[in-house]
Amino acid sequence: MNAKSRKYSSDLDKVDAHVITQEEYDDIPELSDADLARATWKIGDSAVSATAGRAAFSAVLKKKKKINIALDSDVVEWFKQQAGGRGYQTLINATLREAMSFHSRDAATQDEMKSTLAAMQKSIAAMEATLRKVVHEKAAPGNTP
């Protein structure tokens, strides 16, 4: 290699491996209207108008609601560990959604069980009435066993 040739290297692996902390997120400035005016809005691979882009962006934001919640530190650490550091809030959301689904299914199952139990009780009452009728007929005077 001559003196004018240089070997270039990249720190992209180091950048990719870096886990962004909350403090680093806090340092990122918010987008201004001027920033958004300069933006090329895309949905998928297609460029769209700023109106369509803003509408799609707003629709995505409406799906999530930002809240402040206090969780035990060991719970947060467990979710971070499960998610590999990034995406732990998404994992918490998915876990809560699964719990909601379970309780909805559980309530539906309970309703189904109540309906089945009511039908069984009705059948038992009909059988009991039939049995009483048969016993009453057999016990009537003139009927001998």
C-alpha positions as CSV (number, residue, x, y, z in Angstrom):
1,M,0.0,0.0,0.0
2,N,1.4,3.4,-0.9
3,A,1.4,6.4,1.3
4,K,-1.6,7.9,-0.5
5,S,-3.8,4.8,-0.1
6,R,-5.8,4.7,3.1
7,K,-7.6,1.8,4.6
8,Y,-11.1,2.9,5.7
9,S,-13.0,1.1,8.3
10,S,-16.5,1.4,9.6
11,D,-18.0,1.5,13.1
12,L,-21.5,0.5,11.8
13,D,-21.4,-2.8,13.8
14,K,-20.7,-0.8,16.9
15,V,-23.5,1.6,16.0
16,D,-25.9,-1.3,15.3
17,A,-25.0,-2.9,18.6
18,H,-25.6,0.3,20.6
19,V,-28.8,0.3,22.7
20,I,-30.3,3.8,22.8
21,T,-31.1,5.0,26.4
22,Q,-34.0,7.1,27.5
23,E,-31.6,10.0,28.0
24,E,-30.5,9.8,24.4
25,Y,-34.1,9.9,23.3
26,D,-34.7,12.9,25.4
27,D,-31.8,14.7,23.5
28,I,-33.5,14.2,20.1
29,P,-35.2,17.5,19.2
30,E,-38.9,17.3,18.3
31,L,-39.8,17.7,14.6
32,S,-41.1,21.1,13.7
33,D,-43.6,22.0,11.1
34,A,-40.7,23.3,9.0
35,D,-39.0,19.9,9.3
36,L,-42.2,18.2,8.2
37,A,-42.7,20.6,5.3
38,R,-39.3,19.6,3.9
39,A,-40.1,15.9,4.3
40,T,-40.8,13.5,1.5
41,W,-43.8,11.5,2.8
42,K,-43.9,7.9,1.9
43,I,-46.3,5.1,2.6
44,G,-44.6,1.8,1.8
45,D,-42.3,2.6,-1.1
46,S,-44.7,5.2,-2.6
47,A,-44.2,9.0,-2.2
48,V,-47.5,10.6,-1.2
49,S,-48.7,14.1,-0.6
50,A,-48.0,15.8,2.7
51,T,-51.8,15.7,3.5
52,A,-51.9,11.9,2.9
53,G,-48.6,11.4,4.9
54,R,-49.9,13.4,7.9
55,A,-53.2,11.6,7.8
56,A,-51.4,8.2,7.8
57,F,-49.0,9.4,10.6
58,S,-51.9,10.7,12.7
59,A,-53.8,7.4,12.2
60,V,-50.8,5.5,13.6
61,L,-50.4,7.8,16.5
62,K,-54.1,7.4,17.4
63,K,-53.6,3.6,17.8
64,K,-51.3,4.1,20.8
65,K,-51.8,6.3,23.8
66,K,-48.8,7.6,25.7
67,I,-49.1,7.1,29.5
68,N,-46.9,7.3,32.5
69,I,-46.9,4.1,34.5
70,A,-44.9,3.1,37.5
71,L,-43.7,-0.5,37.3
72,D,-41.5,-2.5,39.7
73,S,-37.9,-2.3,38.5
74,D,-37.5,-6.0,38.3
75,V,-40.6,-6.2,36.0
76,V,-39.1,-3.6,33.7
77,E,-35.7,-5.4,33.7
78,W,-37.4,-8.7,32.9
79,F,-39.2,-7.3,29.9
80,K,-36.0,-5.6,28.7
81,Q,-34.1,-8.8,29.0
82,Q,-36.9,-10.7,27.1
83,A,-36.9,-8.1,24.4
84,G,-33.1,-7.8,24.2
85,G,-33.1,-4.2,25.4
86,R,-35.1,-2.5,22.7
87,G,-38.8,-3.0,22.1
88,Y,-39.6,-3.9,25.7
89,Q,-42.5,-1.5,25.8
90,T,-44.0,-3.3,22.8
91,L,-43.5,-6.6,24.6
92,I,-45.3,-5.2,27.7
93,N,-48.2,-4.0,25.4
94,A,-48.4,-7.4,23.8
95,T,-48.5,-9.1,27.2
96,L,-51.3,-6.9,28.4
97,R,-53.2,-7.5,25.1
98,E,-52.8,-11.2,25.6
99,A,-54.2,-10.9,29.1
100,M,-57.1,-8.9,27.8
101,S,-57.8,-11.6,25.2
102,F,-57.6,-14.3,27.8
103,H,-60.1,-12.6,30.1
104,S,-62.4,-11.9,27.2
105,R,-62.3,-15.6,26.2
106,D,-62.7,-16.6,29.9
107,A,-65.8,-14.4,30.1
108,A,-67.2,-15.9,26.9
109,T,-66.5,-19.4,28.2
110,Q,-68.2,-18.5,31.5
111,D,-71.2,-17.2,29.6
112,E,-71.2,-20.4,27.5
113,M,-71.0,-22.5,30.6
114,K,-73.9,-20.6,32.2
115,S,-76.0,-21.2,29.1
116,T,-75.1,-24.9,29.1
117,L,-75.9,-25.2,32.8
118,A,-79.3,-23.5,32.3
119,A,-80.1,-25.9,29.5
120,M,-79.0,-28.9,31.7
121,Q,-81.1,-27.6,34.6
122,K,-84.1,-27.3,32.3
123,S,-83.6,-30.9,31.0
124,I,-83.2,-32.2,34.6
125,A,-86.5,-30.4,35.6
126,A,-88.3,-32.0,32.6
127,M,-86.9,-35.5,33.5
128,E,-87.9,-34.9,37.1
129,A,-91.4,-34.0,36.0
130,T,-91.6,-37.2,33.8
131,L,-90.3,-39.3,36.7
132,R,-92.8,-37.9,39.1
133,K,-95.6,-38.6,36.6
134,V,-94.5,-42.2,36.1
135,V,-94.1,-42.8,39.9
136,H,-97.5,-41.2,40.5
137,E,-99.1,-43.4,37.9
138,K,-97.5,-46.5,39.3
139,A,-98.6,-45.6,42.8
140,A,-102.2,-44.9,41.8
141,P,-104.8,-47.1,43.3
142,G,-105.5,-50.2,41.1
143,N,-101.9,-50.4,39.8
144,T,-100.0,-53.2,41.2
145,P,-96.3,-53.6,40.8
